[in-house]
Structure formats: C-alpha cells, structure tokens
Amino acid sequence: MFAVPENTVASMPAANPLLRHPVRTALEYAADRDRWRNVLRYDPDERFAALLERTADEEIWLLSWLPGQQTGLHDHGESTGAFTVVSGTLTETVTRRAPGGRVLTEVHTPSAGQSRVFGPGYVHEVRNDGPDPAVSVHVYRAGGRTLRPHRLDPLTGPVRD
C-alpha cells in the first residue's frame, strides 16, 4: 500500500546524500502508526499539525484534515520535500507560469499510500474536498515547514503576498 514509485524516487535528489528520499521517509512514517497514533487530533476550527521529528536535515509533520480544511495557495520557500496521504483523499492544486506566459493549473488527488513532492518555486494549495477526514505526513528539508502565502493573478499566475 505504501510503495514508492521508481520515477518519484529519482525525481528529487536530497541535499545530504546519506538521507533517504523524502517520499521514502514520509511513507515510513505513514506506515508506522504507532509512532504518531497518540499525537493525532482533529480540530474543527483549523488543520491540525504536529511536529513528529526534527533533525539538522529535516522536519517531519503529521497533519489532519477535516472536510473543507485547506492550506490556501502557498509555497515552501527554499524547502524541498514530500507528503504522503495516510488516510482519506486530499486535493492538491499546483499553479505555475509556463514558458510563453500561460498560467497552468494541475489538480492531483492523492489518496492513502500516494505521495507528492515539492521544491523551491512550487506553488500549491492542499485541501480536503472529501466527506471524510484525511491524515498526511509531510517531510520538509532545507528550510523547514515554511509556508509563504500567494494569490492567483489570472494573467501572470501565482504572486507572493
């Protein structure tokens, strides 16, 4: 259920060659529920987030999402990383400016066992559009859990607030 697709592993090298790919780390934490079972909470007012581990190289966070909860459009500064859905389904909308100036929007709906990667300049919004709660594990490197808000200009694409 929590397998790492081969093309995902090769897509983003880690800064420290001794570190596993962030998807592997997220999948490992997602599969080991005993590691975070007692930390998990659901907050009706805002997304719940708990730091599970911090090292010199990375931060690992557990997030829970009730239906309708979302991040808003943002990037992660200079951070790279990945997130894996543990349960439920999330909707990720990625927005970028393509060569030639067009604004492109991609929508992904990872469900349990699926992962997404990100890096500097990656602008996205994550939300729970489903009827059930969702849980995800997020790994951040080279800057930690930075969230810089953006707004979408339909002509020029994402603009940092």
C-alpha positions in Angstrom: 0.0 0.0 0.0 2.8 2.4 0.8 5.2 1.6 -2.1 7.5 4.2 -3.6 7.1 4.6 -7.4 10.5 4.4 -9.1 10.1 7.6 -11.1 9.2 9.5 -7.9 12.4 8.4 -6.2 14.7 9.7 -9.0 12.9 13.0 -9.4 14.4 14.9 -6.5 17.9 14.3 -5.1 18.5 15.0 -1.4 21.0 17.7 -0.3 22.7 15.2 2.0 23.4 12.0 0.0 23.0 9.9 3.2 19.4 11.0 3.6 16.7 8.8 2.1 14.4 10.4 -0.5 11.7 12.5 1.4 9.0 10.2 -0.1 10.6 7.2 1.5 10.7 9.0 4.8 7.1 10.1 4.6 6.0 6.6 3.6 7.9 5.1 6.5 6.2 7.4 9.0 2.8 6.9 7.3 3.1 3.1 7.7 4.3 3.3 11.3 1.1 4.5 13.0 2.4 3.5 16.5 4.9 6.4 16.1 2.2 9.0 16.0 -1.2 7.4 16.9 -1.2 9.2 20.3 -0.4 12.6 18.8 -3.2 12.7 16.1 -6.0 15.1 16.8 -8.8 16.6 14.7 -9.5 20.3 15.2 -12.9 21.6 13.8 -11.5 25.2 13.6 -8.2 24.6 11.7 -6.0 22.0 10.3 -4.1 20.1 13.0 -0.3 19.9 12.6 2.2 18.3 15.0 5.9 18.1 14.6 6.9 14.4 14.9 10.7 14.8 14.5 13.3 17.5 13.8 16.9 16.8 12.8 19.5 19.0 11.4 18.4 17.9 7.9 14.6 17.6 8.0 11.3 18.1 9.8 8.6 15.5 9.8 5.0 16.7 10.5 1.7 14.9 10.9 -1.4 16.8 9.7 -5.1 16.0 9.9 -7.7 17.5 7.6 -11.4 17.6 8.3 -13.7 18.0 5.3 -13.3 21.6 3.9 -10.0 22.3 5.6 -7.3 23.7 3.4 -3.9 25.4 3.3 -4.6 28.3 0.9 -2.2 28.9 -2.0 1.4 28.9 -0.8 5.0 27.8 -1.5 7.6 26.4 0.9 10.4 29.0 0.3 13.7 27.2 -0.3 12.4 23.9 1.3 12.2 20.7 -0.6 10.1 17.7 0.5 7.2 15.4 0.1 3.9 14.5 1.6 2.1 11.1 1.8 -1.6 10.6 2.4 -2.1 8.2 5.2 -5.9 8.0 5.1 -8.6 9.8 3.1 -8.0 11.8 0.0 -6.6 15.2 -0.5 -6.8 17.6 -3.4 -3.6 19.4 -4.5 -3.8 22.2 -7.0 -0.5 23.2 -8.4 -0.2 26.6 -10.2 2.7 27.8 -12.3 3.6 30.0 -15.1 4.6 28.1 -18.2 7.0 29.2 -20.9 5.3 31.8 -23.1 3.5 33.3 -20.1 0.5 30.9 -19.8 -0.8 30.1 -16.4 -1.1 26.3 -15.8 -3.1 24.6 -13.1 -2.8 20.9 -12.4 -5.1 19.1 -10.0 -3.9 15.9 -8.2 -6.0 13.8 -5.8 -3.6 11.6 -3.8 -5.3 9.1 -1.6 -3.9 6.7 1.0 -0.4 5.5 0.2 0.2 8.1 -2.5 2.8 10.9 -2.3 3.6 14.2 -3.9 6.9 16.0 -4.0 7.8 19.7 -3.9 10.7 22.1 -4.1 11.6 25.8 -4.3 9.2 27.7 -6.5 6.5 25.0 -6.2 3.2 26.9 -5.5 0.2 24.8 -4.5 -2.9 24.5 -2.3 -3.9 21.4 -0.5 -7.4 20.7 0.8 -9.8 18.0 1.9 -12.7 18.1 -0.6 -14.0 14.7 0.5 -16.7 13.8 3.0 -14.2 12.0 5.4 -11.3 13.2 7.5 -7.8 12.8 6.0 -4.3 12.3 7.5 -1.0 13.1 5.9 2.7 13.0 6.8 4.9 15.8 5.4 8.7 15.9 5.2 10.5 19.3 4.8 14.2 19.8 4.1 16.4 22.9 3.6 14.3 25.4 5.4 11.7 23.5 7.4 7.9 24.0 7.3 7.9 27.4 5.7 4.6 28.4 4.2 4.6 31.6 2.2 1.1 32.7 1.1 0.3 33.5 -2.6 -2.6 34.8 -4.5 -3.5 33.8 -8.0 -3.4 36.5 -10.7 -5.2 35.0 -13.7 -2.9 36.8 -16.2 0.5 36.3 -14.5 0.0 33.3 -12.3 0.9 32.9 -8.6 2.0 36.1 -6.8 3.5 36.1 -3.4 1.5 38.1 -0.8 
